[in-house]
Amino acid sequence: MKTSIKLSALFLLLSAGVFAATAAKAADVTPKAKEVVSFSVLGNDRGIKMDFAKSATGKSFVRVYNKENELLLKDYVSTKTDAAKGYVLSELADGDYKIEIKSNNQVVTKTLHIYHDGDQQSFFIVQE
């Protein structure tokens, strides 16, 4: 009986040691690099909001193209610090649009799909 109690205590001690070693390794993991840009919906659901990470160059460029690859919007955003900017989409027709963001020597390209759901215009960013 004493042997089984000692073995149980030893097993508990060893498993606690393994858990502590695993937790210590997980704490040493470096976080992923911050995304250049993230997308969300404007408060009134009429467009998208882009949150830009601070860039080494201090500027980011946004371009929007239609299906025929015609440039519809060209914008410059100062990114000396983290920045955010909203774009209203209510004037765009249904269809697919390409959003291209150049920041910190990286280019992020997303497809924006706009459609009507009844009388309301809706949109989503295609996850690639």
C-alpha positions as CSV (number, residue, x, y, z in Angstrom):
1,M,0.0,0.0,0.0
2,K,2.8,2.4,0.9
3,T,4.5,1.6,-2.4
4,S,1.4,2.5,-4.4
5,I,1.1,5.8,-2.6
6,K,4.8,6.6,-3.2
7,L,4.5,5.7,-6.9
8,S,1.4,7.9,-7.2
9,A,3.2,10.8,-5.6
10,L,6.2,10.3,-7.8
11,F,4.1,10.1,-10.9
12,L,2.3,13.3,-9.8
13,L,5.6,15.1,-9.2
14,L,7.0,14.0,-12.6
15,S,3.9,15.1,-14.5
16,A,3.9,18.5,-12.8
17,G,7.6,18.9,-13.8
18,V,6.8,18.0,-17.5
19,F,3.9,20.6,-17.5
20,A,6.1,23.3,-16.0
21,A,8.8,22.6,-18.6
22,T,6.2,22.8,-21.5
23,A,4.8,26.1,-20.1
24,A,8.2,27.6,-19.9
25,K,9.0,26.7,-23.5
26,A,5.7,28.2,-24.7
27,A,6.5,31.5,-22.9
28,D,9.8,31.7,-24.9
29,V,7.9,31.7,-28.3
30,T,8.3,35.0,-30.1
31,P,5.0,36.5,-31.3
32,K,4.2,36.6,-35.0
33,A,5.1,39.8,-36.9
34,K,2.3,42.4,-36.8
35,E,0.2,42.3,-39.9
36,V,0.7,45.2,-42.4
37,V,-3.0,45.9,-42.6
38,S,-6.2,44.4,-41.0
39,F,-9.7,44.9,-42.2
40,S,-13.0,45.5,-40.4
41,V,-16.4,47.0,-41.1
42,L,-17.1,50.7,-40.7
43,G,-19.6,51.5,-37.9
44,N,-22.4,52.2,-40.3
45,D,-21.9,49.0,-42.4
46,R,-21.4,51.2,-45.5
47,G,-17.7,50.4,-46.1
48,I,-14.5,49.0,-44.8
49,K,-12.0,50.2,-42.2
50,M,-8.3,49.5,-42.6
51,D,-6.0,49.5,-39.7
52,F,-2.4,50.0,-40.8
53,A,0.6,49.0,-38.7
54,K,3.4,51.5,-38.3
55,S,5.8,51.2,-41.2
56,A,9.5,51.9,-41.5
57,T,8.9,54.2,-44.5
58,G,6.2,56.1,-42.7
59,K,3.7,55.7,-45.6
60,S,1.3,53.2,-47.1
61,F,-0.4,53.2,-50.4
62,V,-3.9,51.9,-51.1
63,R,-5.2,51.1,-54.6
64,V,-8.6,49.7,-55.6
65,Y,-9.1,48.1,-59.1
66,N,-12.2,46.9,-60.8
67,K,-12.6,43.6,-62.6
68,E,-11.1,45.1,-65.8
69,N,-8.0,46.1,-63.8
70,E,-8.9,49.9,-64.0
71,L,-7.6,52.0,-61.1
72,L,-10.7,53.4,-59.2
73,L,-9.0,54.7,-56.1
74,K,-5.5,55.7,-55.2
75,D,-4.8,56.8,-51.7
76,Y,-1.8,57.6,-49.4
77,V,-1.9,57.0,-45.6
78,S,0.7,58.3,-43.3
79,T,1.9,55.4,-41.1
80,K,4.6,57.0,-39.0
81,T,2.4,55.5,-36.2
82,D,-0.4,53.0,-36.3
83,A,-3.2,54.5,-38.4
84,A,-6.8,53.7,-39.4
85,K,-8.8,54.9,-42.4
86,G,-12.3,54.1,-43.6
87,Y,-13.6,53.8,-47.2
88,V,-17.3,54.1,-48.0
89,L,-18.3,51.5,-50.6
90,S,-21.9,52.6,-51.3
91,E,-21.1,54.1,-54.8
92,L,-19.5,50.9,-56.1
93,A,-21.6,48.5,-58.3
94,D,-21.9,44.8,-57.5
95,G,-18.9,42.8,-58.4
96,D,-15.4,41.9,-57.5
97,Y,-12.7,44.5,-56.7
98,K,-9.0,44.1,-56.0
99,I,-7.6,46.0,-53.0
100,E,-3.8,46.4,-53.0
101,I,-1.9,47.8,-50.0
102,K,1.8,48.5,-50.2
103,S,3.4,49.1,-46.8
104,N,6.8,48.3,-45.2
105,N,8.1,46.9,-48.5
106,Q,5.2,44.4,-48.5
107,V,2.2,44.2,-50.8
108,V,-1.1,42.8,-49.5
109,T,-3.7,42.0,-52.1
110,K,-7.3,41.2,-51.2
111,T,-10.5,40.6,-53.3
112,L,-13.5,42.6,-52.2
113,H,-16.9,41.2,-53.3
114,I,-19.9,43.6,-53.3
115,Y,-23.5,42.4,-53.8
116,H,-27.0,43.4,-52.9
117,D,-29.0,41.5,-50.4
118,G,-32.5,42.7,-51.1
119,D,-32.4,46.5,-50.8
120,Q,-29.2,46.6,-48.8
121,Q,-25.7,46.6,-50.2
122,S,-23.4,44.0,-48.6
123,F,-19.7,43.1,-49.1
124,F,-17.1,40.7,-47.8
125,I,-13.3,40.2,-48.3
126,V,-12.5,36.9,-49.9
127,Q,-10.1,34.9,-47.8
128,E,-7.4,33.4,-50.0
